Amino acid sequence: MRYLIESYGCQLNMAEADAMDAILRGRGLERTDDGDKADVVIINTCSVRKTAENRIWGRLGYYSAIKKKHPLTLIVTGCMAERMKEELKEEAPFIDAVIGTNEKAEIPDYILSDSLDRLESYRFLPSYHKDGEWSSYVPIMNGCNNFCSYCIVPYVRGREVSRSVEDIINEICRLESDGVKEITLLGQNVNSYSAEYKGKHVDFPTLLEIITPYLDSIMFVRFESPHPKDFSDHLISVIAENDRIAKHIHLPMQSGSSRILSLMNRKTTRERFLSLVSEMKARIPSLTLSTDVMVGFPTETEEEYGETLSAMEEMGCTEAFMYYYNPREGTKAYSMDGQIDEDVKIKRLERLISEQLERQKRIKEKMVPFSAKAIVTGESRDDGSMYLARGEHNDYFVFSPLKEHRTGDVVTVTAEKLSGNTFRGHEHE
């Protein structure tokens, strides 16, 4: 039996797809990338933005046509399946199974036995590693309790559930034996992790301390996405003092206006957020930041938009994920008064992106020249004699090597100049 998995959306979706892939191959099924040859197609959906759902409807039309040519079991899972289960069944009756987020782990059993157990809570799988990859996701929690007014996640992923410390350690040990060089701990609100271990409560910074002794080949530990309200003094200390934790932190801001943050139910203010940024920079000297930022939230004024621009300048991020507010039915913001016109949102986003691209270029140019450890990701696409590598701060290097390398090798690179968003240089002994 041949199967194909199409996965959209967040990193957790990608990790869950890798886990399903490993289970299916372990049970003797054959992976294919050709829908015309697949016996089973799993579409792992996202529901964060309307554009993601529109794309899924297009893919469903594509597979509907394929099903007319040969037998095919079509499974739709993930957040869109959770949110629109009945609508999908009604509008696309050719779908064989619509499976929500809790039951995602049961899909391999469904494929092989045509039965599905209804689970009341999310179940973590033993491993989320994709064979042969030097980097791996490690989900440590699922769901969210925050109910930001624009966000659909709590409704489709459910309440927060933390993975056991024992299971996390077991997976890290497996990744070590596979020679993995980097892991990313995942959760919708990763730093609200909460579990019991050896009779004691474990929060997120304590978890980082617990897993450190198990790290050998793993050079960098990353995590996404934290919430500013849960970024404790203890967590800052652990990041500052632990060499294995990458000093490139994703810290979602969303807005630079306290009023808009309140409407978003972000449980912080502009002042508290920027104070946190200032504290982190002071205690973690090599820190670089990335962020999420949204413009065009209902009732956002030009002045409040300006506050977001100035907050971005103060943060000084080397990366940013920028977007305009996209109404999601079922969230509180969907029915708010003061919805912003699309053309206004687009203009605000265009300026935000333009300023950020100029800012990150300016920041990176000031860093040159410097040397850093990086992990080889492959050969350069433009020059087969050069290699591409990724460093601790999520920066990319194209470099001339001292010897041949394989993907996953650790090198020291001296960056001599910035070309676009990539550093160029040579391997350092």
N, C-alpha and C positions, 0 to 999 in steps of 0.2 A: 504494500500500500504506500502510495506517495502522497506527501502533504506539503502544503505551502502556508507559511505564516506571514501575514502583512500586519505590521504594527505601526501605530501612529501615536503622536503625543509625547508624553513625559518620559523621563528616564526610567521611572518605575514600570511603565508599560513595556519598555524595551527589555528591562531585566526579566519581567515575567514571561515575555516572549522567548527569551533565551532559555529560561527554565523549562518551559513547555517543549521547546526544541530538543533539549537534552533528554527529557523523559521519553519523548516519542522515538528518538533515535535509539535510546537504550532498550526500547521494546520492539526493535526490529523494523520500524518504519523508515522509509527513504525520503529525505528532504529534496524538494525540487523548487526551482525559481520560476517555473513555467506553469501558469494557470491552466493551459490547455492539456498538460500532462498530469495534473494533480487529481487525486481521488478525493482529497479532503482539503478545503481551504478554510483557514481561521483568520478572520479579520479582527484584530485587536484594536478597538476604537478609542478615540479621545472625544471629550465633550466640552473642553474648556472654552473653545471658541466656535462660533457658527461656521466659520470657514472649514474647520476640521470636519464637522458633521456633513457639510455640503460635499466634501471630497469623498466621504464614505458612501453617500448616496450614489455618487458617480461610479465607484468601484462595485457597488451592488448591481448596478445596471450592466456593467461589464461581465460579471460572473453569471448574471441571469442569462445572458446570451450564450456563454460557454455551457451552461447546464442544458441548453436545448440541443447541444451537439453531442454531449456524452455525460454519463452519470457522474455526479459530483455532490459530495456532502459539504454544504456551506454553513459555517458556524460564525456567528457574530458575537463578540464578547467585549468586555471593557466598559468604560464609563458611558458611552452612548447607548450601549445595550442595556445598562442599568437604568438610565434616565428615560429611554424611549422604547421600553420592551414591547408594550402593546402596539404602539404605532409602527414599529418595525415589522411585527407579525402581520399587521393589517395591510401596510403599504407594500411589503415585500414578502408575500406568502411563499416564495421560492426558497427562502431561508429555512434551513433544516433545524437550526437551534439558535435561540437567542439566550445567551448565558451571561449573567451579571458578574460583578467583580468578585464576590465571595466564592462563587463556584468556578472561577477561572482555573484553579488548581486541579479541578476534577475533569477538565477537558480531555486529557489523555485517556481516562477511564471511559468517558462517554464515547470517544471514537472507537474504542476496542470492544465495548460491551453494549453500547446504545442505551446506557442508563446513567442517571445523574442524581447525586444526592444533594438535597438542598441544605446548605450550610448557613447557620445563624451568624457566624462571624468569619472574618478573613482568616485564611490558613496560609502560612508561609511554607515555601517549598525548601527542600534541603540545600539546593545550590542554584545560583543564577549566573554561573560562569559560562561564557561562550568558548568552546574548545579552541585552543590555539591563540587566544587573545592575551596580551600582556597586561591589559587593564580590565577590571571587573567591577560591576555593581554589586553591592551587598545591601539589600533592603533590610532595614532594622525596625521600621514601623510603617503602618498603613493607616490612612484616614486622617481626619482633622476635626478638632473641636472648636475652631476659632470662628467660623461662620462670617468671614469677611463678606461684606454685602454684595460684592460683585462675583463671588466665586461659587462654582457649582460643586467643587470637590467634596465638601461634607455630605452632600446629598447623594453622590454617586459612589463615593469610597467609604462612607460611613464614619463612625466615631473612631478615635485613635486606638490602635491596637499595637502593642510593642512586642517585638520578637524576643525570645528568651536569650539571655547572655550566653548560655551554653550552646545554643544553635549558631549564634554569631561566631563564637570562638571556633566551633567545629568547621564552619565554612571557611573562615580565615586560614585555618590549618590546611584545609584542602587546597586553597589557593596558593599557599606557600609551597606545597608539594608540587604544584603545577608550574611553579616559577613565575607567578604573577608579580608584576612590579608596582602596581598601583591599584588601590581600591577606592571606591566612592560609596560611603554610607548614605543610604537613601531613606527619605521619608517626606511626606507632605509638610510636616512640621518637625524636622528631624531632631531639633534640640529640645523637644518636649518628651523625648524618650523616657520611659519609666518602667522598671522591672525589678524583680527580686532575684538576688544571687547570693547563695551561701548565707541565707537568713538576713541579708541586709538590702536596703533599698539602693537601687542604682539609677542615677540620672545620666544625662548624656555625657557631661565631662568625666564622670566616674567611669562610664563605659569606655571612653577613649583611653583612660589610664589602665583599665583592665586588659584591653586588647594589645597594648604596646609590647609586652614581653613576648607575644607570639609572633612578632614581626621580624623577619630576617631578610628575605629577598624583596619584600614589599617596601619600597622606598617612600612612597607618598600615600598618605591617607587624606582623602577629601570628604566633604559631606555637603549634601543639598537636600532640601532648602531649609535653612534655619529661619526662625521668626525673631525679629529684633526684641520682642517683649520677653523672650526666653533666653536671651544671650546674657548669661550670668557672669559675674566676676570670676567665678571658678573656671568657667569655660575659657575666658580670655587668658587666664593663667596657664591652663593646660596647653592651649595653642602656642603661647609664647615659649613655654619650657620644653615642649615635646618636639624633637627634631623630625619625627616621622610625619607630623601633621603639616600638610602643605600650607604655606603662609599666603595663599591666595583664597580669600573667603568670599563666598556669594552671600550678600546681605541685602535682601529685598527692601527697597524703600517705598515704592509705589507712588508716593506723592510727597512733595516738599511743603505742602500746606497742612497745617494742623487741623483746619476745619474739614478739609477733604479727607484727611486721615480718619477723622472722627466719623464722617459719613460712611467711609469704607469699613468701619469697625476694626481698624488695625490696632487699637489698644496701645497706641503710642502717639507722640506729638513730634513736630519738626524738631523742637529743642532737644527732646530726649533722644531722638534718633541720631542727630548730629553730635550730641554729647557722647553717645556710644561709639560713633565713628572716631571721634577725637581720642577717646580713651584707648581704643584698640590700636590706633596708630602710635600712640605714645608708648604702649607696652609691648608692641610687636613691631620693631623697627623696620623689618623687611616686608611688612604687610602690603599686599595689593588687594584691590577690591573689585568685585563685579556686583551688579544689582539688577533688579527688575524695576521698571518705572512705567507708569501709565498716565496718559494725558486724556483730556476730554471726558472725565468722569462727570456725571450729572451735576449741574450748577457750577462747575469750575469756571472761575472768572479769569480774565487775562492776567490780573495781578497774582492770582493763585498759581496760574501756569508759570508765571515769572518766578514764583517761589520755588517751584520744582527745578527750573533751570539753574537758579542760584545754588540750590542744595546739591545738584549734580556737580557743579563746579567745586563746591566745598568737599564733597566725597572724593573726587579725583579718581574715578574708576578707570581701570585699563580695559574693562569690558562692560557692556550693558545690554540687557534685553529690553527693548523699547517697543511699546505698542499703544494703540489708542483703545479706549474703553469699548468693549464689545458686549452688548446686552445678552444675558443668558436667562432665558425663561426659567422661573423657579427661584431666582435669587431676589433679595430685597431690592437691589439697585435697579432691577428690571422695570419696576413700577414707580420709580422715583420721578418726581417732577423735575423739569429743567434739563431734559436730555439735550445734549449738544449736537448741532448739525454735523453731518459727516464731513463736509468740506472744511469746517473749522478744526475738527479733530485731525484731519489729514495734514493741514498746514502746521498745526502745533507739533505733530509727530515729526514732520520733515525738519523743522528747525531743531528739535531735540536731538534727532539723529545726526544732523550736520554738526552741531556743536560738540556732541560726544565723540564723533570720529576725529575731529580736529584735536580735541582734548587728549584722547588716548594716544594719538600720534605724537603730540608734544611731550607727553609723559615718557613714552618709550624712547624717543630720540634722546632725551636727557640721560637715559640709563647707559647708553653706549659710550665707551666700550666696557664690557664686563664679561666675566666667566661664570658658568653655572653648570650644574649637573642636569642632564636631560636623558630622556628615554627615546631610543630610535623607533620611529613609527614606520619607516620604509625608505625607499629611494625617492629622491626629488623627482617630481613629474617632469620638470623642465630640463634636467641634466642628470643622466644616469650615473655620472661619476660622483654626484653629491648625495647626501642623505638628509632626511627630514627627521627632526626630533622635537619632543615636547618637554618643557621644563616645569618646575615646581609652580610657577606663577601662570600656568596655562598659556605660556608663550611658546611660539614655534620658531625653530632654528633650521635654516638650510646651511649645511656646513660641508667643507671638504674634509675627508677622513684621513686618519693616519694608517688605517687598515680596513679590511672588509668588515661589515657589520651585519647582524641579523636583527630583525624586528624584536624589540624588547631589550636590546643591549643598552647598558648604561654608559654614557659618555660624558666627558667634560668638554664644553664648547665655549669658545671665546667669540662673543658677538662683536662684529666690527662696524656694522651699519644696519639701518632699518630700511627694508624695501617693502612698501605697502604696509602690511601688518605683521611681517615676518622678519626676524633677525637673520642676518647672513654673516657667516664667519668660518672658523676652522676648528677642528678638533684640537684640544689642548692635552698634552701628556699629563 
